[in-house]
Amino acid sequence: MKNLKFLFFLLTFSFCSQSSEMTMGMPEPYFGGTEDMAFSETSLSRDGSFSQGDYIIKTAYASTDVSSSNFENTIDEVEDLVKNYNGNISNTYLSTNYQGLKSYNLTMNIPAEEFESFLLKVEEISKFTNINLNANDVTKYVLDIDSRLKSLKDEKKALEEIKEEAVSTSDKLQVQSQLRYINQDIQVLEGQKEYYENSVSYSSLTLDIREGSGVSLFSWNYYVQRALNWIESIIGFGVSFGIIAVPLLLLLLGFKKFRSKS
């Protein structure tokens, strides 16, 4: 029994040390790239992969300017291209500036092995005005997680063996308590590893498609759009006013007719 308690004490001490180490040294989840490559050229060229390693998270941010007549068609072509690459669109946002020009922003997730080919195909649809590429090699973080998982699972196995040999209820409860903490830490590490694996499987491109960017205040398109907006506002006000005024007018006429009969 003394040997059992002594062994349990050693394992508890080891586990506490390991937990403290994990809290202090666990890598933070990835939120941005560590390798930035900014391109001011309108054409895109790459001679190889973004980075070296088994776990590379790739992201890109780009913009392209198109004519008003080609704005909708460009959006459709890009979205069709995403489907052709078995990707998905996770976010879209359509806005209009003070000149009445539209901007469509979308975030696309593409299988990582096809990402660079996808970027080139997008540029065939419309040349990039600018593009920023990010690559983050998280291989060392994943290897660190694997190492910690192995250590925790070894401790879990040892504690389970001690639990089977324990005689008193108090010893079993103490071991069970330590097992619960170990299982929680294992779940946290497995969740972080899953996050990295999912991030590596798909690479993302956030693209801003801008309609006629750079049109001046003297452009006919600006004044036509403003005039249309004013007309739309006037019509909207007239309809709203009519909905309220017509019933009131009918009530007033009815009241006057009633009084005249009286």
Secondary structure as GFF3:
##gff-version 3
##sequence-region A 1 262
A	DSSP	alpha_helix	2	25	.	.	.	ID=ss1
A	DSSP	beta_strand	35	39	.	.	.	ID=ss2
A	DSSP	beta_strand	56	66	.	.	.	ID=ss3
A	DSSP	three_ten_helix	68	70	.	.	.	ID=ss4
A	DSSP	alpha_helix	71	84	.	.	.	ID=ss5
A	DSSP	beta_strand	88	96	.	.	.	ID=ss6
A	DSSP	beta_strand	102	111	.	.	.	ID=ss7
A	DSSP	three_ten_helix	112	114	.	.	.	ID=ss8
A	DSSP	alpha_helix	115	125	.	.	.	ID=ss9
A	DSSP	beta_strand	130	137	.	.	.	ID=ss10
A	DSSP	alpha_helix	139	165	.	.	.	ID=ss11
A	DSSP	alpha_helix	169	201	.	.	.	ID=ss12
A	DSSP	beta_strand	202	211	.	.	.	ID=ss13
A	DSSP	alpha_helix	220	261	.	.	.	ID=ss14
###
